[in-house]
Amino acid sequence: MNDEGKLSRAQKLWEEKYNSYTERDAVFTTNSGIPVKPVYSPLDGDKSAGYLDELGFPGEPPFTRGIHHTMYRGRLWTIRQLAGYGTAEETNRRFKFLLEQGSTGINCVFDYPTARGYDSDAPEATGDVGQGGVAIDSLADMEQLFEGIPVEQISVSLVASFPVLSLTVMAMYLALAKKRGIPWDKLAGTVQNDFLMETAIAVAPAVLAPGASFRLSTDVVEYCTRHVPRWNPISYTGYNYREAGVDAVQEVALVFVHALATVEEMRRRGYEADQFVPRLSFFFSADNDFFEEIAKYRAARRLWYRLMSRRYGVTGPRTLTLRYHVQTAGSALTAQEPLNNIVRAAYQGLAAVLGGAQSIHVDGYDEALCIPSEQAALVALRTQQILQNETNTTYTADPLGGGYFIESLTDEMERRIQAYMDRIEEAGGIVSVVQSGWLHNEILESSYRVQKAVEEGKRKVVGVNCFTTHEQPVPVFRPAPGVRERQLQRLAAVRETRDAAAAESALNALRQVCRRGENAMEAVLNAVEAMATVGEIGGVLREECGTWQVPLY
């Protein structure tokens, strides 16, 4: 009997003994519904390919074990804590505080009106100015936001997902650099620029049609490919899809189908994959299912390599490697017993590290209640620093690689992600499934399953549906009062002092560009330099591109 036969016989004997015991009352599956066996051995996993085809070495195809040869022994991940609230001055102070305390990147989130392309004095903005992020109405605000921060020396993430804002805030950042005399090839960072955020996840009062939204998103990719070579012009926000209710399999499948649509559109515009794919970036969640999250990252790297190499025949190493940012799961945070969130976020951050992320944000423990306080932000930052400096998890690449369970789970995740991608592509592709409402229905059904499992107690949430006895009062942070009044004064001052004719001329030029179907980025840049506001630019884009109602599926 060969070694595999001996192992198979021994495992069957073990299973007979195991089955003589009683399991506890639980459903042993991952959060994405993948069954978990009681034990894994060399008999599990895909035997159709050898070690080099399935795992290989870090920095080598298929990149299952990481995209860099040295991984964290060479360079630690970027600590990129999310920040943004109130006015530009307040957020600027938070940026500087985080940088002083050891953060190594900036991650800026915008308030609800700004994110949706409205000025602070718009009727749609009432009650939301400075909430959920920083209020930015014009280039003057952007200059204040980055006052005293050397943008040519630090990478900056602009959390601007709706393409209307992606164009505008990207243009403001480029205009800021131009005014400082900083060449654009010195700028490093990312703008989210994800059309699904506008059309399927967090809709605005007026939503651009999916086709137009996707086209504007690609305009940013094209412009940055030509003019801002170190900038990531899009970040496919799987994290936000996950927050809306999809599972880990759907999260990766959606970002990949979206990314492939970008690749096809850029190729249609005359670009080769190696010219722009290396600057496409991805944004994933780290949720509570520890091993599933780690397997998700490993499967995603391998599948991206296979998609790029087999579908497009590319060979450039940076084109073949998946680079991504991870944020711990906001939807896993609880308002009940909020200090428990410190533990949740630490484990989620550890999963991101063991999965090989390039940059990480750890949520503040009070985020289920409010914008993170300075104390909560500091604890989240220190969580990352403890991971980097005290746990020794950075000493070897892919420390779980070769584990029977993690490899079997990685294989199954890859199979399920590809199968879900096939479903989307068979339904017409990412724009089509948004246009029809198919994707909205998928998100709602997935979200309902999760909520139902929590309410029925099948998915345990400590402090919510089990072990619910302890009070943990924490102070609720609020921005300084008068945010809206201060922002309206700044906006009024901009309108009074700018060259109104120049601003109107720039907006008219943007209208003509939209009517001709040309790349809108240059025209938006000219508009922000003429001190046109976010709402004015958004208004033109909504008028010229048309708005859309989410369909009932």
Summary of the structure (lengths in Angstrom):
residues: 553
radius of gyration: 23.9
end to end distance: 57.6
largest distance: 88.3
contacts: 1925
relative contact order: 0.14
helix: 53%
strand: 8%
